[in-house]
Amino acid sequence: MAKQFTAIYKKSGKWYLGWVEEIPGVNTQGKTLQEVKENLKEALLLILGRS
């Protein structure tokens, strides 16, 4: 069964920030919202030990 997580996105100045509510330390930033979404997915997979 796939587990679901809550991704939060926020614009701060010229940067976008993203983090996962349920797992401290899974966060990222990027110049575009799409970049942040991709980075956050990669960070989450690394923390969960999946590739």
Helices and strands as residue ranges (DSSP letters): E 7-12, E 15-20, E 27-30, H 33-48
